[in-house]
Amino acid sequence: MWQVTGETVPSLPGRGRNGARTAGSTPERLERVVATVDAAADSITVLVGDAGNGKAYLAEQAAMALAERPPGEANIVVLPEPPRLTNGVVSVFATGFPAVFSGAVGVARGDPRGDPSGGPPRHSPGDTDDRQDAGHLAELIWDRLAEDQAAQDLILVAPGIDEYSPSDVSILEHLVHDRRLRLIATARHMNRAVERVSRGPRAKNLPIGPLSLSESEQYVAGILGVDLVEDETLRRWYAVSEGNTYALEMLALASDQTGVLKRSRGMAWVAADDDTAPPGFADAIAGACTEAEWRMLELIALAEPIHETAILRSLEAVVLSVLFERELVLSRPRPGGGVSLVTAHPMLGASLRARLSPVRRIQLNDQIFRLLDDERGAVDPVYTPDLLVRLVVFGLEGGHSLPIAWAWSAFELMARGGDPRLVLRLALAVAVHPEADATQAGVAILLGGRVARSIGDEGSLRSAYAIIQSILADSARTAEISPTVHVSLQLAALRQRMWDEEEVDRLLAAHEEVLDGIPDEDGALVELVRSSVVLTLAYTGRIREAAEAGPDPEPSTDLKIEWVRSPARAVGSLILEQQGRIAMAIRSAENARKLSQLGARARAEFVDFQGFCWLLGYWVGGSTDAAHQVLDELAQGASATTHAETYYSGLVEAGTVLLGVQDGRWRESAQCAELLLDRLSRHDGYGLESLIQAASALALAVLGDRDDAIRAIHAAEVPRRGIGLALSGYRRLLLLRARQWLRTGDLIGEAAALAEWAADERLPLIELQALHAIAYESQSATGDLIDRARELAAQVDPPLGEAFVAHIERLAAGTGEDATDSEEPEIRLLAEFGIWLPMPPAAELTAREREVVLLAALGHSSRFIAERLHISVRTVETHLSNVFAKLGLDNRDDLRRWVGRERRYEAD
């Protein structure tokens, strides 16, 4: 039986007790608690941890789990929450057992925590001395429980015992030490009350920490009713919630209620641009704060972490003491020594900041700036970096005009790894500062423009472009800056014109004009312009010309030359990968990335792009493990700092989509593609959208989602400038394979057109794969096609080229009557390279069943399939059983024969 004390009708699990959720409870946490409570029939277990860690619900879940175990049903009694200002409870036991306390006026009208002297509750003159005795009250409560107790065991759940009144502590102490029952209690702190209840060998205090990252995903997925939460969304929520269940719940539900949460294919996510702290988290405490307390909380939230004496002295001690007592603020050790004042939880601070009106925010920034400025006295903050940055940040937000020395010094400090939005704010401030010289303005706006494009701030990007144009138009200012900064500004303007779809030949002519103004002996500047030319050609789809304009494959002896060649090296790797020169592409991208990371001003804008090119080399070559290692490295870099290009660019997510295609994780690839395309629809700084649409089209086609796959094909056929055009070979191949799965269009004609285009662009690997598609679709191969395939394979790194030629020759030779495609070793080898030949039409199969069939037909074991698809072996076997029933097959051998026999069919 489940009973909540004080209720006239017992409440069963799942009815009014959060039964539809798994709040704060994961299998690992629950089993740990159950094992501790189950140690003895009269055990005393206290779950100790911070508020929001799910202790109370975990205690109830553990009680339910124990009650369902043999030998018989147990009674579960849940005591009310302890007295608090807003819950109306004056005594746990008086509220839970009103009949026992019917004569107690002290409890009903007096101090919520009992008599100020610490004794038992006061009673009316007619009460007996027995009624004032905690032991006797415990006897009466036990009798009341015994009236309803039909089971052999009693489990008492007592939340928040560290907040019990002295009289309630005494009663609970008598109950648990004098009677045979199990106690599962919770507490935020170890205090005298907890020590009294949990003394003796039967007792154990069990610390309950915040949820781990994986536990947080289980928790949030349960709240939102999805299978999983997208990784980046989960990481953001975990960072601000620190695994606190209440904070996680607020984030998830607020995102859902405001409409920014999106669900698709069992996954939930929120775009980074839409992810803000819910003001409701702070609203929960607003009504309990005085105006002075609330205003102080706002100041602390905006200025945290606070260690400066001037700001601390401005806080009223009485108000601050109340905030400490209510655990709304706390002090934390600083890395360099001392302590800082912060809000009690990151999400509380974020929520408070989200609630600030623009006017209030300006007022607080101004107030904080003036306090810091007064404290520094005559000291120049340029020599105290921490103070300088805070002065500049609060000064800019507070509307102050700052000395250029302050703004420039802060910009140089933040440019090395600060918050990109702050870097952008500083860059624009320096660029338009009336006291900034031309070099300062030029350097600042170059970085500001790049950051604006990186984070997708279109307004700031246009402002940066306008500032660049104004500097270039002022001959007096350009005469003051160095040739490197001058040329860099010219190229930045040309790159923006390229993104704005200006005609390519005009852009190339403009590059020639820039070259004409550079002395021949300045090799670094010449290479800087040539690299920009290579990037422009590749990003506009002129791949052969980009390859011809590229630098020598061998690195220069001059490190400066290699630094400025970074864009060309990255693009060159993409072209080498389409040519089939995989080893050289990987080596070039990896080496260029390492060189770009060197120096005080590392080429951050190319480091992550080169990492993506490095990843693509392994992807093309079929080196799955190495590709995943590179992807993990990129993901760690992106999550470690919000200043990383990959945090905003979508490069990591693009790698996940492409590796999903290679591995046969079609559902995962389709999920990630949908999420990434949602982001790219708002900001696509690298021109990735058409490539991801093509990969999405293939994944959706494999999963049997015909309508969505066709929509993705149409979207991919209208590419915009950027990586999607630089990788036109693979974009077009992905679209061809998607159509093969859908059995739509003139597949042989389309493959022939792709082969002709690849030959013109001198991309042997793309042409070879197009010829393979022709041979597969016609189930034959002419002598000329085989000869050309062999010629191309000789230009492609083994064993990739050899695998395509082997299968083309098998198709030309034909197969015996009893042979099947699935028995050909070439089929499995091609799948290892990410080339998945279409399976027979089977509309009755689910998306997951199609994934399992593809892997099982290649002879992979259930364990291998389970690991590949991140599901259990039992689930794989269940899917196979369903497949056999739907297709009328008996076993895996029948499945392999079905795939091989039925793969050859006429197009619809």
N, C-alpha and C positions, 0 to 999 in steps of 0.2 A: 504494500500500500504506500502511496505517496501522499503525504499530508503536510500542508503548510499551516503552521500554528496560527490561531486567530481567525481562521476561515471556518465558516459553518459547513461548507461542503468541501471534502478533500479534492485537491487538484491532481489529476493524473499527468504523467509525463507527456509533454507535447501539447498540453492544453493550458496556455497562458504562462508556460514556464520556458519560453524560448525554445520550444521543442523543434521548431523548424530550422534551427541554426546549429552551428557547431562552435559557438562563440568561445574563443580562447582554448578550445579543446582540439588537440590533434592526437592521433593514436599513440604516438610515442609519449607525450606528456600524460595522457590519461592512464596508460599502462603503468607508468612510473608511480602515479598516485595510488592506483588500485593495488599494486604490489605492496606498497607501504602500509596502506590501511588494512589489507588482508593478512597482515603478519600475525594478528591475534584477534580473537573474538571480542576482546574489550580494549582494542587499540585506541590511542589518542594521537591524532595527526593534525598538525597545524601547518597550513600552507602559508608561507610568508613571502611577500613580494609587493612591489609597488602597485598603486592603483592602476587599473586598466590592463593588468596582466592576465585577466581571465580567471582569477583564483576562485571566485564565488561559483561561477558556472562549472568550472572544473571540479569543484567539490561536489556539486549536485550530480554531475555526470558520473563521477566515481561511485557515489552512493547508488545510483541507478544500476551501474554495472555490477556492483556487489549484490544488490538485491535480486538480480536475475540469476545468480549462481546457485547451484545445489547447496544444501539439501532442500531448502524450502524458501518461500518468499519472505523477505524482510520488510519491516516497516521503515519508512524514511520520513523523518520529521525535520522540516526546515524552519529554523527560528527566524524571526524578523531581523531586518537590518538594525544595527544599534542606533541609539538616539542621535539625531543630527538636527541642524537648525530647520531644515525644510521638510523632513519626512513625517512629522507628527508623532513619532514614537517617543515615549517618555521612559519606557523600560522594556527591555526585550521580553522578559517573562510576564510582566503585567499585560503587555499587548498580546502576547501569544496565548496566555492562559487567563483571560479576564475573570473567569469564575473563581479561580483560586485567590485573586486579588480584589474581589468585589468590595472589600471594605477599606481598601488602601487609598486614602485621599492624598497622601504625600506624593505618591507616584503619579496620581492623576493630575495634581495641580502644582506640585512643587518643582524643584530643580530637576531638569531632565536627567541629570546624572546622579540623582539620589540626594540624600541629606548632605549638606555642606560639611558636616563633621566626618563624613566617610562611613557612617553607620548605615543600617538597613533603612528602607523607606519608612516615612512617618505614617501612622495609622490613626483612625478615629478613636476616641476614648473608649468605644465599645469593643474594640479588638482585644483579643487575648494576647498574652506574651508569646504564645506559640506562633502567632501570625507574624511576629517581628523577628523570628529566628530563621536564618537562611536554611539551616538544616531541615527544619520543619516544612518550610515552603518547598524545598526540593522533594520532600516526601509527598506532599500534596500534588505536586506536578507529576511525580512518577505515578501516583495512583491514577491521575487523569490520563496519562499516556497508556497505562495498563488497561484501562477500560476499552480502548480502541485497538489494543495490540493482539492481533490474531496470529501473528507470525512468531517464529522462534527468535528472531534477531531484531534489534533496534539500531538504526543508524541515525545519529543526530548530526545535522549540518548547522553549524553556527558561524555565520559570516561576521567579520569585523570584531573579533573578541578583544582586540587591543583598544577599542573604543567603548567597552562596556563600563557601566557605572559600577562602583564598588559592591553594591548589593547584588547586581546581576552576576558579577564575577564570583561572589561567594556561593550563589545558588548553583551556577554551572560547575563550580569546583566540587560541591557536594554531589551533584548528579553523576559526574563522570568518575569520581573516585569511590563512591559508595554503591554504584549500581553497575550491572553488567550491560554495557552498551558500547558501540563504536562512536567515537566523535571525530568528525571531519570539520575542523574550524579553519578560518582564514584570518590573517592579520597583516597589516602593512608594516608594523614595527614590532620588535621584541621589547616588551615592557613588563612591568610588574604583573599586570593582569595575565599576560600570556605565560609568564613563568609559573604563576600559581596553578593555572589550568593544566599546563603541559609538563608538570614535574613527575618524576618516577620512571621506572623502566618500561612502562607501557607506552610512553609518549615519545614522539619523534617530530621534530620541526623540519619541514621539507621546503627548501627555497624554491620559489617559482619565478623564474626570470622572464624577460620579454620573449616573444615568439622569435624563432630564427627566421631567416629569409624563406626557407622552404615551408615552414609552418605558417608564415604569414600568407603565402600563396594559397595554401589549403584553406585558411580561414577566410580570406577575401573571396576566393572562388566560391566557397559555400554561401557567403552572404549574397553574392551576385548571381548565383545559379549558373556558373559556367565551369568548363573543364580546367581552364588555366587563365592566368593573368599574364599579359605580355611582359617580357623581361624588363624592359626599360621603365614601363609604368610601375611595375613592382619595386624596382630599385629606388625610384623616386619616392614612392610612398613609404618604403621601408626606412629611407634616410630621414624623412621628416617625422615618422611615427616612432622610430626606434623599436619597432616590434610591439608597441602598446596596442592592445586590442581595441580599446575605445577610440584611439586616434585612427587606426586603420578602418574601423567601421564608419567613422565620420567622413573620412576621405572617400571611401567607396560609395556610401549612400549620397553624399553631397554631389559627387560627380554624376551619379545616376539621376538624381533629382533635377540637376541643372541642364541635363541633356548632353553633356560633353563626353560621357561614357559611351563607348561604342562596343557592340557585340557582333561577332560573326564567327561561324564555324567553331563554336565552343570556346572562343577566346574573347576576353574583355580588355580594352585598353583606353587610355586617354592620351591624346596628343600633348606633347610637352608644352605647346603654346597655350593649351586650354587648362593645364594643371595648376590650380591655385589652391591655397589653403582655405578650407571652408570657414567663413566667419562664425558659423554656428559653434565651433569648438570653443571660441572665446565667449560667445553668447551665453553658454551654459553657466558661466560664473558672473556674468555682468550684473544680474539682479541681486547678487549677494555682496557686491562691492559698493563702497561709498564713492562719491565723485572723486575725492582725493586719491583713493586707492586705485581707481580705474585710470586716472590721468598718469599716475606714477607707473602703472603697468605699461601704458602706451609708450612712455618715454624709455623705459627699460627695454621693451621689445624692439624699439627702433635703434637704440644705441648699443645693444648687447653685442659682444661681451664688454662690460664696463669695468675698467680698472683705474681710470683716471680719477684722481682725488677731487678735482673740481666738480665733476658730474656726481660723484658719490656724496659730496658735501651738500649738494643742492637738494638731496632727497631728505624728506622729513623722517627723522628716526622713528617716531611713533607709527607712522603709516608703514614704513618699511618693515618694522617689527611685526605688524599684523600680517603683511604679505609673507614673511618668513614663517610665521606660525601656521598660516593656512596653506603653506607649501606651494605657493604660486610663484615664488622666486627662490633661488638658491645660489650659493657661492660654489664655484668650481676652480680647482687648481689650474694655474696657467702653465704652459709648457716651460716658460723661462723662469718660473718662480712666482710666488704670490697667488692671489685668487682674483677671480672676476665675478661680477654679479650678472646673472642671466635669468631668464624666465625658466620655470621649472621643467618645461618640456619644449623641444623645438617646435612642435606643432602649435603650442599655445602662443609662442612668439610670432610664428608665421600667421596665425589666425588674427592676432591683434594688429599686425601690420596690414593685413588685408582689409580690416575694418576702417582704417584711417581714411578720413576724407582728404582730398587734395589740400585744402586749407590747413587742416590740422597737421598734415605731414610737413608742410612748409614751416609752420610754426615750431614744430618740434625740431626740425633740422636746424632752423635758425637758433633756437635755444641751445641746442647741443654745441653748435659751432661757436657761439659766443662764450660758453663755459670753457671750451677747450682753448679758445684764443686768449681768454683772460689768464688761464693757468700758465700758458707758455711764457708770458711776460715778454721780455726782450730777446728770448732765445729764438734763433732762426730754426724753424721746423725742418728745413732741408736736411739738417744734420741729425734729425731724429725721425727715421723713416715711418715708424708706426704712427706717431703723432701726425706727421705730414699727411699720410694717406687719409686718416680720419678727418683732419681739418679740411682737406680738399673735397672729400666725399660729402660731408655735411654742409660745407660752404656752397658747393655747386647746387645741391638740392635745396638749400635755404635761400638761394637767390643772391649770393654774395659775389662781388667782383674780386677775384683772387690775383695775387701777383703772378706773373708768368713763370717766375722761378719756382714757385710752389706747384703750379699746374704741370710744368714740364718735368720736374723731378718726380712727381707722383705718376705721371704718364710712363716715364721710363721704368719705374718700379713695377707698375701693374702690367706693362706690356710683356713682361717675362713670364706671366702665368696667372693673371688675375681673372676675375669674373669678366667674361667678354662684354656684357652689357655695360659694366663700369668702364672697361677699357674704351669702348665706343664713345661713351659719354665724355671721357677725358680727352680722347682724340679730337672730337669735334670742338671741345672747349679750347684746346690748344690751337687748332687750325684757324679759328676765327678770333683768337685773342689779339687785341690791337697791339700788344707789345711783343708778340711772337715774331721771330725773324723768319725768313723764307724757308730756311732749312728745317726749322722746327715745325712749321706749318706743313711742309711737304712730307716729312717723315711721319708726322701724326696722321695726316689724312690718308696716306697710303695704307697704314695699318687699320685706320678706321673704316675705310672702304672695304677692305678684305673681311674684317670682322662683321660688318653690316651684311655682306653677302653670305657669310658663313651662318649667321643666326637668322637670316631671313627678314631683316628689318629693312623693308623696301623704302620707307620714307628716309631713313638715315643714309641708305645707299645712294639715293638720288641727291641728297644734300652733299654727300662726299664727292660725288661725280661733278656737281656744280662747283664745289670749291676747287677741285683739281683743274677744271676748265678755266676758272678765274685766275689761278696761279700761272698756268701756261700762257694765258693771254696777256699777262703783265711782264713785259720784257725786262723791266727793272728788277722784279723779284726773281725771275728765272736766272738772271745774271748773278744773283747772290748765292744760288744753291750749287751744290756739286754736280758734276756731269752724271753721276750714278743716280742721284735723286731725280734729276731732270728727266733722264731717259726712263726711269721707273714710272714717273708720273705720266709720260707720254704713252707708255705701254699699258698702264692701268686704264687710261681713257680709251685706248683701242680695244682692250678686252671688254669693256662695258659696251662699246659699239658692236662688238661681235655678239654678245648676249642679246643685244637689241635687234639682231637679225639684219645688220647692215650687209650689203652685198660683199662677197668674199674678195673679189678682185680689188675693190676699193680699199679694203683693209690691208691687202698685201701691198698695194701701192703706198699706203700710208706708212707701213713698216719700212719700205725702201727709203722714204723721205727721212725717217728717223736714222736709218743707217748712214745716209749721206751726211748727216751732221756729226758723225762720230769719227775721230781720227783712226786711221787703220791700225795704228800701233796699240790702241786700247782694246786688246783682245777680249777682256772680260765683258765690256759693254757690247761688243759685236756679238758675242755668244748669247748675251742677254736678249738681244733683239731676235736673233735666229731661233732661240728657244720659243719666243713668243709666236714666231711664224709657224713653227712646227705645231704648237698647241692650236693655233687658229685653223690650220689645214685639217688637222685630225678632228677637231670639234665640229667642223662643218662637213665632215664626211669625205674629204679628199685624202684618202688613206695612203695611196701610192705616193702622192706628192709629199705627204708628211714624212714618209719613210725615206724618201730621197733627200729631203731637207734636213734630216736628223743628223746629230753629231756622230763622230767616229765611235764605234762600239767600245773601243778600248779607252779606259779612263785617262784623263789628262794628268800630267805631273803637277799641274797647278791646281791646288784645292779650290781657289777662288773661281776658276773656270768651271769646275765640277759643281760648285754651288749654284752658279747661274744657269747651268744646264739642267737643273732639276726638272723643270716642266718637260723638256724634250726627252729626258731619260724616262720619265713616267709614261709619256705617250708612246715612246719607242717600245717599251715593254708590252703595251697593249697590241701593237702591230706585230711584234715578234711572236706573240701568242697565237695570233690568227694565221701567221705564216707556218706555224708548227715548230718553231725554233724555241722549244719550251725551256730547255736548260739555260740558254742564253738570256731569255726573258726573265727567268727567276733570278739569275745571277745579277743582271743589270738592275732590276728593281730593288733587290736586297742591298746591293752595294750603294746605290744612289740614296737609299733611305738612311743608311748608316752615315754617309758623308753629310747629308742634310741635317742630321741631328747634332753635328759638331759646331762649336763656336758659340760666342756669347749671344749672337742673334741667329739661332737655328732657323732653318726654313720650315717653320711649322705648317705653312700652308701646303707644303708638298710632302711632308713626312708621312702623313696618314694616307694621302693619295697613292704614294709609292707602296705603302703597306697593302693597299687594296690591289694594286697591280701585282704585287708579290703573291698575294692570295690567289688571284686569277690564274697565275702561272701553274700553281699546283692543281687548281680546279680543271684547267684544260688538260693537263697531263694525267689526270685521274689519281693523283696522290692525295687520297682523302684524308688520311691521318695528318699529313703535313699541312694541308689546307685548314683543317680544324685547329691546329696549333696556332697558325698565323691569325685565324679569326679570333681565337681566345685572347691573343696578345693585343689585337686591335680593340676588342671589347673591354679589356681591362684598362687600357689607356683611355678609352672614351669615358668609362665610368669613374676613373680616378680623378679626372679634372674636367670641369665644364668648359675649360679653355681649349680642349682638344677639338680638332676639326671634325673627327668622326662622331663627336657627341651630337652635332647638328646636321652633318652632311648626309646621313643615311648610308654611308659606306659599309658600316658594320652590318646593318640590316640587309643591305644588298648582298653581302657575302653570305648571310644566312639563307636567303632565298635561293641563291645559285647552288650552294652546297646541298640544300634540300632536294633540288632537282637532280643533282649528281648521285646522291645517296638513295634516291627512291623514297624520300620522306615527303610525299606529295602533299599530304594534308598540312604538314608543318610549313612547307614552302608556300602553299596558297594562303595560309593564315598570315605569315610574315609579309608576303607580298601585298595583301590587302591593307595591312597596317601601314606599311611603308608608302604605298600609293596615296593613302589618305594624307600623310605628311607631305609628300612631294606635290600634291595638288595645291598646297599653299606655298611651298618653298622648295625649289629644286636647284640648288646651287651648283651641282655638277652635271645636270642634264641626264639624270639616271632614269627618268620615268619610262621612256620607250623600251629600254632594256628590261626593266622590271615588269612592264606590261607583257612583254613577250614571254618571260619566264612564268608569269602568272597564267598566261594562256595555256602553256604546255601543262602546268600542274593541274589546272582546272579540267583540261581535256582528258588527262589520265584518270582523274577522279570521276569522270562522267558528267561533269557539270557543263553541258554543251552550250547553253545560252550565255552564261558568264564567260566561257572561254572565247566564244565568237566576239563578244563585246571587247574583251581584252586584246584580241587580234586586231580589231579595227583601231583601237587606241594606239597600239604599238606601231601601226603603219604610218602614223603621223608623228615622226620623231622631231624633237627639238634639239638644238645644238648642245653638244657636250659628250659625255661618255657614251650615250646611246648611239651617236653617229660614229664615234671613234671605234666602237665595237660593232659596227654594222654587220660584219660577218656573222658573229654569234647571235645578234638580234634576229637576223633573217633566218638563221638555222633553227633557232627556237620556234619561230613562227611556222616554218616548214614542218617541223616535227609535231607541233600542235595540230596542224591541218591533217597530218597523217593519222593521228589518233581520232580526229573527228570525221575522217574520210570525206573531206570537202574540197572542192576546187580541182583544177588540173594539176595534180601533184607532180607528175613527170615533167610537164611544161614549166612549172614553177621551179623545180629542182634544176632543170637545164638553164633557166635564166639566172639562177643563183651561181651556178658553175661558171657561166660566161662572165658575170660581174666579178667574181673572185679572181678569174684569170686576168681580167683587165687591171684589177687592183693588186695583182701579184701576191695573193694570199693562198698558198698551196694547200694548207690544211682545210680551209673553208671549201675550196674547190673539190678536194678529195671527198669530203663528207657529202657534198651535193651529188657527186657521181655515185656514191654509195646509196643515196636516197633513190636515184634513178634506177639502179640495179635492183634495189629491194622492191620498189613499186612495180617494176616490170617482171620481177622474179627471173631475171636473166641479165646477161651482160655481153655486149658485142666485143670483138677483139680489140677494136679501137679504144673502147671505154676501159678495158682491162689494161691496155698498154699505157694509156694516160694516167690511170690510177697508180700503176707501178712507178711511173716517172715522178708523179707527185709525192708518193710515199718515200722516195729516195731523198726528198728535200725536207721531210718531216722527221723529227726525233723518234727513234724506236722506243717502245714497241707500238706507239700509237698508230703510225702510218701502216705498219704491218698488219695490225688488227683489221683495219678497213679493207685492205687488199685481200686478206684471207677470206673474209666473208663475201666480198664481191666474187672471188673465184669460186667459192662454194655455191653461190647463187647461179653462176654461169654453168657449173657442172651439173646442177640439179641434185636431188636427193632420191634415195631409194624409196620404194613404195612404203616400206615399213618405218622409214626414218621420220623424225620430227625436227622442226626447227629448234625446239627446246633442248634436243640432245646434242646440238652442234656446240662445240666448245667456243666457237667464235661469238655466239650469242651472249654467253656468260661473260666473256672477256670484254665485249662492247659495253655491257651493263656496268662493268667495273669502271669504265671510262665515262660513265654517265649517259650512254646512248641506249635508251630503253625503247626497244621495238614495240609497236602497237600490239596489244592483246586483242583477242576476238571481241566483237560486240557482246555485251552482257548487261543490258539495262537493269536487270533485276538485282545486280550486285551493288552493295553500298560502297561508298568511297573507301572506307577502311578495308573492306573485303577485297577490293581491287588492288590495294597496296599489298595485302598479304598474298594474293594470287600471283602477282608479278614476281615476288621473291621466292615463293614456294615453287613456282614453275621452273626456276633456275636451279632447284635442288637444295636451297638453303634450309637449314634445320629450323625448328620452331624456336629454339633458344636464340639463334642468330637473328631471326625475324623480330623476336621480342626486343632484343637489344637495339636493333636498328630503328624500330618504330617507337621505342620507349613505352612498351606495354608488357604485360605479364605473359609468360608462356601459356598459361591457362586461357588467356584471352585469345592468343593466336590459335590454339586448338579449337576454341569455340567458333572463331571466324571460319576456320577451315571446314568444320562440320556443317556450318550453315551454307558454305559455298558448295560442298558436295551435294547437299540436299537440293539446292536451287538448280544446279547444273545436271543433276542425275548421275553423279560420279560416285565411285566407291572409295578411292584413296588418292594419294599424291601421284602415283604412276598414271592413273587415269587423268589427273589434272594436267600433267605434263603432256600427255598425248593429245588432250583436248586443245591445249594452247597451240601445239605444233600443227595439228590437223586443221583447226579452225582459223588459224592466223591468215591463211590465204583465202581471201574472199573478195568479191567484187565491191567496188564503191557503191554506196547507196545511190 
